[in-house]
Amino acid sequence: MMKITIDYDKCCWKGGKCVSCCCGGKCEGCVEVCPTGALERKDILTIDEEKCINCGACVSACDHNAISIVR
């Protein structure tokens, strides 16, 4: 079975905000493309594994290669 994972060292969402200069401090991508609403930005980016269908849309949307699918 495949599973979406987040590399928090690479993720630009830290401490409840985007810390990347590439998007002007407003992160848009992984959360917005998720068709089931499984991703949420809290203090850190979280995945609701019950909602996640492992479609990979968030993987493609992440400019920082912080999200991946593992087997």
HELIX and SHEET records of a PDB file:
HELIX    1   1 CYS A   30  VAL A   33  1                                   4    
HELIX    2   2 ALA A   57  ALA A   61  1                                   5    
SHEET    1   A 2 LYS A   3  ILE A   6  0                                        
SHEET    2   A 2 ILE A  67  VAL A  70 -1                                        
SHEET    1   B 2 TRP A  13  LYS A  14  0                                        
SHEET    2   B 2 LYS A  17  CYS A  18 -1                                        
SHEET    1   C 2 LEU A  39  ARG A  41  0                                        
SHEET    2   C 2 LEU A  45  ILE A  47 -1                                        
END                                                                             
